[in-house]
């Protein structure tokens, strides 16, 4: 990781600078402040708010990118939920924490920001939280009445999870205490050569990964003595139950009854419904249609008279709606709903405190009254966005060829006149909340619009596997999606129909349309370039799952892919891979393609890049160091934004940036244009 530390001296998180009414700039989009974690695509999860025991105050972490330092500025902030006093900063500092996930038996860092969730002591006189400094994640403590934080733990390994013990005098935490010994064992194994097995992923290197899931050690910190000891057997039982809770509130109490979100049937993709854990308690069943679906959380309480729950609903689940249900008093009442995204909520008395975003509004902390549904902004760390010219945003809906619902957000350049067609860029694969830069945040939607592009940000349709009954495991879902490339064909149909919808409205120039994507979105781009002629330029953030993946991703991937329905690596099944392989289609793919990749994933792209270049196709690749599937470094994101804008300007508008530092870039791209072969197939510029 970069060694330079963010100074953050100019950042005033409680007083966002006034911007005036002006066009958006790159630093505006790069500098969006996140609540609980650095700004990123919303994916739900637990609430980032630490609510005081008296329900009067809440503490949370704010995080903002510092491009020059290539770090993140962080602050622990205290707000008064009733608005009686001004917010205050309790602590500043701390580094980015990356999310790690268990995948195919090993732990993998994916680059997504990990959320920091502070918590008050049971007495309400202090707040504890995790903070990462100089490569180590430890527990810190702050007294809200005497501003100044102190480090509590000095463990030799990162603290993974933690909780206050009920007496408020002890803090329990978990750590992987066996990590140093495991690393020593790995080094010893290396002296005689690492065994090439399921622990190895060649794309990240040949050093075997450690096994997942981790087996954490449970430790207890005594706040009176600052001594750390192993947890007792009874403490471990309590802690295991506490740490195994779900990321979203999927169970709650309502008076004496216990409610839980449970699948309506045995399918892995089944909707969930509100059900009583003990039907014999005599509690009224929530049997109405609105009590099941894509549920985002339920909130009750021992003394609560009613239940609050969030669900996605409507066309392709485009709406987020809040309901109140009082057992024995009829069906649930819809308090509010709309295209705004609401997530990461916690209940305080009769209100729900949540993080809210809209297409044009970055994250805000809001309170929603559980009686009236009235919404109040409690804290807005991005207030300046209200004064920026972002362009006109319209949500469109359509169906794909499989009859599945699709929606997308169409963003037009500021001041765009309907009589002038403009070039358009398609972004994938989610379009929820604030329109940053699509999934992965590499394609700056509002900056594209400022440069004169229409942008169609598409939310992918439901999985094709959702049409197949009886799928009970992730492998079965995966296999149903790849059979006959059904999910790829479904997504391509959604993209093509959305593009044609905008063309038919006289907005998009059919000869100047670009497409972009990361992960599932990148796969959709590959399928679109191989199986259609809609796009005149493209950009990818990851590449490529194809006939070479069993070799480049390692034995664990090979076993998983074949179990899910992919053919073995050898002999190459050309018929299977023809619809998705750049290598097998390299001689005819003339669409200019930019790949900006993480160093840990670039190996996947080498067969595709090499094949395309050997056929003199216009492909360029940049590789960013110390990056993951989601790129986390602010300096890299700034460079990626700029290069993507330059790439589409060059190929769709024949424009170049006069900045002399970009001279060599354009020399390379002009060489690609000169080498570009004449196509004997229909032009990719054709509508």
PAZARO-916415 format. One record per residue (C-alpha): x, y, z; residue in one letter. Coordinates in steps of 0.001 Angstrom, whole numbers, plus 500000, padded with zeros to 6 digits. Example, Ala and Ser with C-alpha at 12.3 -4.5 7.8 and 13.67 -1.06 7.14 Angstrom:
BEGIN
512300495500507800a;513670498940507140s;
***
This chain:
BEGIN
500000500000500000x;501133503599499496x;503190504860502399x;502180508514502271x;499634509482504918x;496580511614504220x;496895514958505984x;493246515853505475x;493859519371506762x;491482520968504268x;488620518551504933x;485830519989507041x;483331517121507316x;480845519120509394x;480928522117507072x;480888521045503410x;482218523882501278x;479720525972499335x;480135525299495625x;477818527746493892x;475811526572490910x;478463525175488566x;479256522089486481x;480539519024488307x;484303518453488418x;486307515242488913x;487270516225492468x;483572516529493350x;482852512954492351x;486096511597493769x;485493513428497041x;482033512111497917x;481921511437501657x;480718508003502729x;478945507172505990x;480388504129507741x;482680503295504849x;484382505060501977x;482074506090499159x;481151503026497133x;478230501361495420x;475514500679498023x;475203496979498867x;473254497135502119x;474473495509505310x;474389496460508960x;473760499976510208x;476910502124510590x;475299504072513459x;476191503643517122x;473109504882518988x;473628505920522613x;471781503949525321x;469549506971526025x;468679507188522281x;469706510840522117x;472936510641520129x;474548508609517385x;478184508201516386x;479521507065513027x;482574507189510795x;482823509552507837x;485326508729505093x;486485510765502107x;489134510114499434x;492305512204499388x;493610511846495830x;496939513633496365x;497854511512499381x;496250508419497800x;494538507674501105x;491257508326502874x;490414511000505431x;488320509620508297x;486490511174511218x;484387509823514073x;481367512128514282x;478700512555516956x;475242513881516048x;472263514663518259x;469290512768516865x;466793515420517893x;468874518194516366x;469291519963519691x;473007520672519251x;475564520880516471x;477465517743515422x;480993517345516715x;484133515473515668x;485387513045518305x;488411511670516466x;490270511947513167x;492546509472511423x;492750505857510356x;493413504047507090x;491303502189504557x;490136498715505600x;489552496300502748x;486828493651502827x;487940490027502690x;485646487197501696x;485861483411501849x;485850482052498309x;486501478500497160x;488207477610500428x;490578480595500749x;490370484171502005x;490388486764499215x;490501490558499536x;488108492117497008x;488934495829497411x;485514496898498671x;485672499209501710x;484926497507505001x;482350499289507124x;483385500591510542x;480641500298513161x;481337502023516492x;479434501034519638x;478634502767522929x;479445501229526253x;476372499961528145x;476616502944530525x;476845505399527617x;480052507053528757x;482411505944525972x;482501504768522356x;484748502018521021x;485576501374517375x;488124499730515090x;490792501873513493x;493596500889511131x;496956502652511357x;500292501717509770x;498964498356508574x;497396497264511881x;493713497223512890x;493173497757516623x;490482498857519072x;490240502521520048x;488157504292522699x;486845507842523007x;484945509695525733x;482359511938524012x;482569514509526817x;486354514744526709x;487381514691523059x;490505512631522512x;490879509011521475x;493252506389522819x;494331503054521439x;493099500173523577x;494781497123522050x;498242496454520636x;497767492949519272x;500351491492516839x;497558490684514336x;494452492517513120x;491322492494515242x;488511490991513163x;485367491606515218x;484486492871518685x;481672493641521141x;481073495175524540x;480443492632527257x;477171493277529163x;478939494651532253x;480604497443530234x;483924496725531945x;485202494291529341x;485451494225525560x;485538490939523680x;487239490624520328x;488345488051517793x;491653487770516014x;493476485210513930x;496204484574516487x;497485481635514446x;498335483853511474x;502036484403512304x;502577480663512787x;500710479900509538x;502908482365507668x;506037480800509165x;504818477375508075x;504216478708504572x;507761480018504404x;509114476642505567x;507064474881502908x;508498477240500323x;512028476031501033x;511165472692499477x;508694474160496991x;505027475002497462x;502617472288496452x;500452473527493579x;496926472822494827x;493601474506495619x;495334477129497767x;497011478727494735x;495524481406492463x;498163482175489809x;496631485543488988x;497643486825492448x;500926484897492619x;502102481394493393x;502308481717497153x;499448479559498512x;496640481359500333x;495643480472503857x;492525478376504295x;489094479913504861x;487019480459506808x;489266481773509543x;489128480124512958x;489281483183515181x;490557483266518715x;488228484847521273x;489933487339523586x;488786489552526459x;490158493025527241x;489717494240530824x;489319498026530686x;490375498463534277x;493788496863533849x;494175496964530026x;495064493262530256x;494072490810527528x;493252487164528248x;491624484247526410x;487838484052526667x;486381481446529019x;484155478654527708x;480952480451528772x;482177483717527238x;482956481939523974x;479398480563523774x;477930484047524214x;480388485607521767x;479872483030519040x;476145483736519088x;476784487481519064x;479312487430516209x;477258485080514034x;474396487560513584x;473411488496510028x;474492491690508287x;470894492815507868x;468269492636510627x;466550489391509651x;465078488646513076x;463560490754515838x;461250490670518812x;457792492205518865x;456615492155522430x;456968488545523592x;457013487130520045x;460068486421517918x;459884487145514190x;462268486085511453x;462638486446507697x;462391482956506206x;462303481679502592x;458826480977501264x;460091477682499790x;463246475616499451x;464670477483496469x;467857479475496995x;466318482388495065x;462984482247496892x;461579485489498313x;461502485791502099x;458527486382504333x;457912487518507902x;457160484492510059x;456835483804513762x;459483481492515197x;456777479941517398x;453373479936515670x;451800478539518852x;452361481907520560x;449025482993519112x;450468485987517311x;448596487143514219x;450279485968511025x;451578488541508570x;450060486753505598x;449548489703503248x;451453489891499972x;453557492799501181x;454937490650504022x;457111488693501572x;459446489534498727x;462890491092498502x;463025492013502180x;465758494375503379x;465185494150507122x;462676494026509968x;462749496115513147x;460661495582516261x;461610495618519919x;460678494103523259x;458423497068524051x;457428497870520465x;453769497976519485x;454419497644515764x;456905496213513293x;458741498256510654x;460089496551507546x;461800497549504302x;461324495756501018x;462192496237497366x;459212496160495066x;457844497248491727x;459359496869488274x;462654494968488608x;462492495866492336x;463221499486491488x;461458500939494559x;462432500829498215x;459331500933500457x;458863501154504221x;455899499451505914x;454420499422509411x;452520496406510662x;450604496176513931x;449517492582514691x;445767492257514993x;445093495575513217x;444893494556509580x;447375494577506755x;450687496478506768x;450574500211506042x;452911501533503345x;454524504593504910x;456708505677502007x;458358504393498866x;460053505474495672x;463213505297493593x;465391506601496431x;467604503900497914x;467259503395501660x;469565500974503492x;471658500229506607x;468914501197509043x;468510501030512799x;465394501646514869x;465313504306517587x;461990504323519443x;459325504773516739x;461644506010513966x;464027504355511554x;467444505974511007x;468891505035507626x;471370505933504914x;469529507375501921x;470694508077498362x;469003509190495171x;470314509282491614x;471508512857492204x;472062512831495991x;475051511113497660x;474627509421501064x;472676511228503783x;471647510187507273x;467857510431507499x;465150509685510055x;461811508214508946x;458900508507511355x;457327505075511853x;453892506622512484x;453602509227509714x;456315508166507258x;457730511706507318x;461395511868506336x;463894514246507935x;467548514761506973x;469594514396510146x;473049514903508649x;474226515578505088x;477994515276504572x;477623516028500847x;475390519105500939x;477373520805498178x;475985518430495544x;472673520276495661x;474403523157493854x;476116521202491082x;474897520929487499x;474637517186486962x;472399516933483916x;468842515694483542x;468121512221484981x;465170510072483924x;464379506488484937x;463308504291482007x;461674500862482116x;461407498117479511x;461320494314479125x;463906492058477557x;463271489238475088x;462695486779477955x;459924488936479395x;462058489955482378x;461690493519483701x;464566495980483272x;465158499579484245x;467893502112483648x;468736505712484468x;469199507963481451x;471441510950482150x;471529513738479571x;474215516403479270x;473356519671481034x;471414521881478613x;471000519108476038x;468499519955473292x;466224517170472073x;466856517969468387x;470563517083468607x;471646513452468806x;474651512880471046x;477067509995471604x;476021507657474412x;477859505464476927x;476241502436478577x;477237501581482162x;476553498271483969x;475431496381486029x;473630498072488923x;471905501426488934x;470786502029492511x;471229505124494618x;473680507852493684x;475012507569490134x;478759507461490818x;480493505406488184x;478504502180487826x;479534498964489596x;483167499429490600x;482963503236490327x;485260503576487291x;482928505171484730x;482019508669485999x;478459509095484825x;478055512808485523x;481508513621484136x;480583511776480938x;477415513886480792x;479409517082481275x;481583516046478313x;478510515854476092x;477496512201476409x;474146510712477184x;474635507890479692x;472359504867480097x;473039503273483498x;471369499841483379x;470243497711486313x;470597494111485206x;467379492070484977x;466670489284487476x;468865486215487057x;467672483898484327x;467879481179486988x;464990482863488792x;462760481309486096x;463982477794486937x;462233476006489807x;463896473917492486x;467396475440492551x;468697474895496078x;472447475561495891x;474658478332494443x;476208475808492058x;472762474913490690x;471952478599490182x;475260479162488418x;474729476131486183x;471223477274485212x;472551480693484239x;475353479409482013x;473348476647480321x;473056477776476692x;474451481102477977x;470890481895479066x;471753484653481538x;474184486255479072x;471522486280476364x;469029487741478832x;471387490572479814x;472361491280476217x;468692491557475284x;468177494003478157x;471121496126476995x;470153496093473320x;466524496996473961x;467510499797476305x;469923501250473754x;467358501065470971x;464812502748473219x;467087505778473626x;467940505771469903x;464222505684469019x;463681508774471178x;466107510685468980x;468675511135471769x;471547508727471063x;473589508721467874x;473485505040466785x;476962505297465238x;478585506575468454x;477673504311471352x;480137502980473918x;479776500301476577x;481567499710479881x;481656497217482740x;483366495439485629x;482910491818486737x;479454490668485590x;479282493940483662x;482596493178481944x;481304489761480905x;478201491462479514x;480453493783477497x;482377490858476019x;479174489095475048x;477819492298473488x;480947492948471401x;481030489371470107x;477298488963469447x;476131492397468301x;477201495434466290x;475760498125468532x;478949499532469992x;481689501707468520x;483998501672471572x;484266499783474862x;486071499805478197x;486533496959480704x;487633496919484336x;488188493147484527x;488799490407481971x;488154487488481278x;486471484225482298x;487008482051479229x;488680478871477994x;491964479861479698x;490507480448483180x;491136476932484507x;494841477539483909x;495117481139485100x;492748481037488095x;494030477793489586x;492787474336490611x;489988475533492939x;488421477583490156x;488839474668487736x;486936472326490035x;484214474910490689x;483753475797487028x;483425472215485861x;481029471456488719x;478921474418487558x;478732473347483919x;481817474794482231x;483809472340480085x;487329471304481128x;490258473370479884x;491530470756477437x;490681470043474754x;489206473513474236x;485487473280473594x;485317475906470861x;481597475516470347x;480872476260474012x;483218479262474287x;482605480847470865x;479880483251472135x;482122484628474920x;485788484267474020x;487833487208472740x;490559484755471711x;488282482690469471x;486800485846467913x;489923488010467769x;490122488151463974x;486782489952463671x;486543492153466783x;487339495638465506x;485697497643468309x;488305499771470140x;488715498243473601x;490356499739476701x;491171497483479658x;492148499110482977x;492924496243485309x;494074495419488817x;497502493830488984x;495952490880490839x;493635490199487892x;495643491231484835x;496882487694484178x;493348486692483159x;493434489257480354x;496712488273478693x;495308485641476296x;492602488054475124x;494945491024474840x;497590489019472994x;495132487503470521x;493545490875469746x;496913492559469242x;498194489782467005x;495234490515464758x;496084494245465022x;492826495035466737x;492631498357468644x;493077497219472241x;494941499022475037x;495628497848478579x;496705499599481771x;497565497735484975x;497262499323488427x;499499498110491279x;498267496831494633x;494658496668493463x;491852494185493808x;488668493298491961x;487276496621493197x;490035499224492906x;490421501101496181x;493142503704495669x;491889507292495072x;494812508241492808x;494086505240490611x;490404506070490427x;491226509633489346x;493498508298486589x;490911505732485510x;488197508400485291x;490393510572483103x;491558507776480808x;488021506500480259x;486842509986479265x;489844510410476950x;489266506979475377x;485657507585474449x;486381511156473313x;489099509807471009x;487068507029469407x;483520508443469494x;484163512157469003x;487642512321467435x;488757514641470242x;491991514757472222x;493007516379475476x;495603519090474672x;497396518497477979x;501038517799476978x;501307515081479641x;498844513034477578x;500913513203474373x;502314509653474558x;498857508256475277x;497505509680472030x;500544508518470091x;499751504962471193x;496074505326470342x;496782506842466907x;499017503864466207x;496111501561467106x;493880503483464713x;496410503176461891x;496806499426462483x;493089498809462727x;492184496288460021x;489439496854457504x;486407494861458526x;484758492429456171x;481908492052458655x;479176494654459246x;480551497838460812x;480322497965464607x;479063501533464120x;475905500295462479x;472690500691464484x;
***
